[in-house]
Amino acid sequence: MATKLANKEIGLIEAVQQFCQDKSLDKDAVMNIIRESLIIAYRKKLGLDPEKDNSIHVEFSLEKSGDVYITVEKLVVETENLLQPDPLAISLKDAEKLEPSSKVGDKILVREKPMDLSRIISSQAKQMVFQRLRDMEKENLYEEYKGKEGELTHGYFQRWKKDLMLVDLGKIEGIMPKREQNPGEKYRQGDRLKAIISRVELRPKEPIPVITLSRASGDFVKKLFEMEIPEIYDGIVEIRDVARIPSIRTKVVVHTNKSDIDPVGACVGMKGVRIQSIVRELGNERVDIVQYSDDPSTFIMNAISPAKPIEVHADKKRGDALVIVPEESLSLAIGINGSNVKLASQLSGFKIDIKTVSQYNQELASPEAREKLDRLFNAQAQAESEEEEEDDDLTPLSEIPGLTPRVASLLETGGIQDVETLIEISPEDLAAIPGIGPTTAEHILRLLQESVEWVEE
């Protein structure tokens, strides 16, 4: 009987150790959980308060058998009260068997094996151990994958659960809801796929963290570009925006501050090699690379690619834009189900109206339409005119008496083009301009004070 119980005990320890290895859990933390669980189960068995008293300890044998012992500190009494026994007391007679020198009032350590005490204790402890280990595993997985939110990951398709795709990520299973799937893609069990970790959550009723994956988001495309294109990964080329209709078309806006780098060419690659690998990953979805521009008309012209407009006119105040294309480019500019113009509108923030040359000329016959078109065509010119008028109101540096052309040139090189800007700059920033220094800065400010009339508002 004793041999049978010992084997059960060893099985419990081995099972916990195997669980620890399989789940990559910290050994010391696991051993502490075993200790605490055994103590709680033992105290419950004895009818003691589980949260009080530190007189009960757990020891692990260093021998191959891996025995577990519970050590209890007990008070030596003359005789035990059989009517109301104290679990933390031991009779003098029994104490002398363990320690011959024991006396009434002494405290001695009594070592017992859980399996010798009761199967119930072992069963309760085992349940608590595995529950707490599962909680530890859940928390560890959450912390690991929470730090990977927004990153690209690889997995293997497992199965469908209604519209939900289940993906094996190695340590854990991820889910891909229908809205995050790329429509039209078909998978067989074991197929390898890439996805972005869009969200990691802890849900009370779920035994493991819920990891939501996505292949339909713009961020997924952005991560593919970072992976495939070194200039984007290194920060030389920047992705400003991504607009996407999954499985149909994606537009990626790119920009660089380096004049010797073509951002579009860097993304396309030699003979389109770089972009083709991304297109294949997206299931042959159409991908357009759009060069960013501060000018709305130029940007819309780039965004409406692959169509090549004849003219583009944008009204910044109204948020309207008119794009005139050749007759043969109308369907190309609109795209499948309006996808091309929708994405261009989403990227630019303008409501885009596309017309062919003949449609435009026909509308000119109507006075109302002509007035609308004239207003749209003149909107940009009017905005530029207003900006020029604002510039005309600024006072040139040459108006400051005593300011030499050399100093004025240094100021202009440092970004100060007019008196109004010079008034706003601090003495420290003025002195920091190359070629100026503290002495010249003090001289400039003195000239400015002498020549400018200060008006308090």
Secondary structure, 3 states (H helix, E strand, C coil): CHHHHHHHHHHHHHHHHHHHHHHCCCHHHHHHHHHHHHHHHHHHHHCCCCCCCCCEEEEECCCCCCCEEEEEEEEEECCCCCCCCCCCEEEHHHHHHHCCCCCCCCEEEEEECHHHHCHHHHHHHHHHHHHHHHHHHHHHHHHHHHCCCCCEEEEEEEEEECCEEEEECCCCEEEECHHHCCCCCCCCCCCEEEEEEEEEECCCCCCCCEEEEECCCHHHHHHHHHHHCHHHHCCCCEEEEEEEECCCEEEEEEECCCCCCCHHHHHHCHHHHHHHHHHHHCCCCEEEEEECCCCHHHHHHHHCCCCCCCEEEEECCCCEEEEEECHHHHHHHHCHHHHHHHHHHHHHCCEEEEEEHHHHHHHCCCHHHHHHHHHHHHHHHHHHHHHHHHHHCCCEHHHCCCCCHHHHHHHHHCCCCEHHHHHHCCHHHHHCCCCCHHHHHHHHHHHHHHHCCCCCC
